[in-house]
Amino acid sequence: MPMRSPSPWLMGLLAALATPAWGQARVASQAMSVIGSAPQICNMQSPTLGSSGQVNFRAVTGNLLQIDTLVDPTTLAARAATATLSFDAVCNFPHRIRLESQNNGLWQADSGLNEPAAGFAYALPYRASITWGEVNGTLTADANVRRITEQRFIIDQATAGAIELRIAIDAGASNIRANAPVLAGTYGDTLRIFLEPN
């Protein structure tokens, strides 16, 4: 049986169904981007003294770490001292950590005023070891010459957590010979930690 074409009435109905009514709303759209930026920032909190492994150090007062007994009362040679400090820190970009000793050892505060007495130590070497992210490094302040000394370590990624700093003075440490008696006086150094761009 031959196929008949649809009637004009049916064709008109199909066209009317496919055409939107005059009262129907059209949808409008607009894309909007939202952006912001996080600046490169490193931040470090004040230190706290570790709860174990401390030898011959008192508590931290602000940014001051004090040795309890610098010399042996019998031999007058330097006594061993060890402390571990922790600094909560964050750096949101690849960076470096720099450890700097202002004096390259613990030096007598007034050592430049007079000629040191022969055979007596007037500066004490120490080691400062640091752990931060993937870095484990050491700065040796040898007390041979009073000067700034530093170590730099590259961190290839953003890092958050705690910087661990361990300071160690060996028994008998001296700038002239092992177990030399230490001249009377106040001894000190300023140790600085920097988180900074490479």
Summary of the structure (lengths in Angstrom):
residues: 198
radius of gyration: 35.4
end to end distance: 87.3
largest distance: 129.8
contacts: 502
relative contact order: 0.23
helix: 6%
strand: 41%
